[in-house]
Amino acid sequence: MLKKAVIANSQAITIGDIVQPAATGHNQFVTPAATSGLILGVVVGIEKLGAINAVNTITVGSGNETTNLYTAVYIPSYLPMEYEGDLSAVPTGDNLYNCFLTSATAATLDASSNSNLFGGTAAQFWSYGVTSYSTSKANVHIYKSL
């Protein structure tokens, strides 16, 4: 079942972005995922006043939390799904089956953040390795979820 949440003030959201709750005191709103924290879901649509908006990306104004003009439609992170994630760089060595954090771009996984699940701190995504057709894409599932 898809979920919806109002986009936090002054945020840019793109379909495919990974979202998390906004700052403390604004947890009912969503923001693109930072390089840490629990994941709420993956954006699959953007609505304007309850109707699907025919855009792939939107930057909302500073009053969106008050007006509820734009909402993000997302697949909840607690659903057991595998995603294809874009990596910021090709992973090296034994770093194919590791955890990754989101990068500064909320739709990209930071290849330099990899850490072994059993020997380091668990990150937001677990990788099953790169795809068979691209070394800059990985098969992942959300590991740190709400």
Residue pairs with C-beta under 8 A, 6 or more apart in sequence:
1 76
2 44
2 45
2 73
2 74
2 75
2 76
3 41
3 73
3 74
3 75
3 76
4 47
4 71
4 72
4 73
4 74
5 19
5 28
5 29
5 30
5 40
5 71
5 72
5 74
6 28
6 29
6 30
6 64
6 65
6 68
6 70
6 71
6 72
7 13
7 29
7 30
7 31
7 46
7 58
7 60
7 64
7 70
7 71
7 72
8 22
8 23
8 26
8 29
8 30
8 31
8 60
8 64
8 65
9 29
9 60
9 61
9 62
9 63
9 64
9 65
10 59
10 60
10 61
10 62
10 64
11 22
11 30
11 31
11 32
11 59
11 60
11 64
12 32
12 57
12 58
12 59
12 60
13 19
13 30
13 32
13 43
13 46
13 57
13 58
13 60
13 70
13 72
14 43
14 56
14 57
14 106
14 107
15 43
15 44
15 45
15 46
15 56
15 57
16 42
16 43
16 107
17 32
17 33
17 42
17 43
17 72
17 106
17 107
18 32
18 33
18 39
18 41
18 42
18 43
18 102
18 106
18 107
18 124
19 30
19 31
19 32
19 33
19 39
19 40
19 41
19 42
19 43
19 72
19 74
19 106
20 30
20 31
20 32
20 33
20 34
20 37
20 38
20 39
20 40
20 146
21 27
21 28
21 29
21 30
21 31
21 38
21 40
21 146
22 29
22 30
22 31
23 31
26 65
29 65
30 40
30 72
30 74
32 106
33 39
33 102
33 106
33 124
34 102
35 101
35 102
35 103
35 104
35 110
35 113
36 101
36 124
37 124
37 144
38 77
38 124
38 144
38 145
38 146
39 77
39 124
39 142
39 144
39 145
39 146
40 74
40 76
40 77
40 146
41 74
41 75
41 76
41 77
42 74
42 75
42 77
42 83
43 72
43 73
43 74
44 73
44 74
44 75
45 52
45 53
45 72
45 73
46 52
46 53
46 55
46 56
46 57
46 58
46 70
46 71
46 72
46 73
47 53
47 70
47 71
47 72
47 73
48 69
48 70
49 68
49 69
50 71
52 73
53 70
58 70
60 69
60 70
61 69
64 70
75 81
77 142
77 145
77 146
78 145
78 146
80 141
81 141
81 142
82 128
82 139
82 140
82 141
83 139
83 140
83 141
83 142
84 131
84 137
84 138
84 139
84 140
85 100
85 108
85 109
85 125
85 127
85 137
85 138
85 139
85 140
86 107
86 108
86 109
86 136
86 137
87 100
87 108
87 109
87 111
87 130
87 136
87 137
87 138
88 103
88 105
88 108
88 109
88 110
88 111
88 112
89 111
89 112
89 136
90 111
90 130
90 135
90 136
91 98
91 111
91 114
91 127
91 130
91 135
91 138
94 116
95 111
95 114
96 127
96 129
96 130
96 138
97 127
97 128
97 129
98 114
98 115
98 116
98 117
98 126
98 127
99 114
99 115
99 116
99 117
99 120
99 121
99 122
99 123
99 124
99 125
99 126
99 127
99 143
100 109
100 110
100 111
100 113
100 114
100 123
100 124
100 125
100 127
100 138
100 140
101 109
101 110
101 113
101 123
101 124
101 125
102 108
102 109
102 110
102 124
102 125
103 109
103 110
103 113
109 125
109 127
109 138
109 140
113 123
114 123
114 127
115 121
115 122
115 123
117 126
117 143
122 143
122 144
123 143
123 144
124 142
124 143
124 144
125 140
125 141
125 142
125 143
126 140
126 141
126 143
127 138
127 139
127 140
128 138
128 139
128 140
128 141
129 138
129 139
130 136
130 137
130 138
130 139
131 137
131 138
131 139
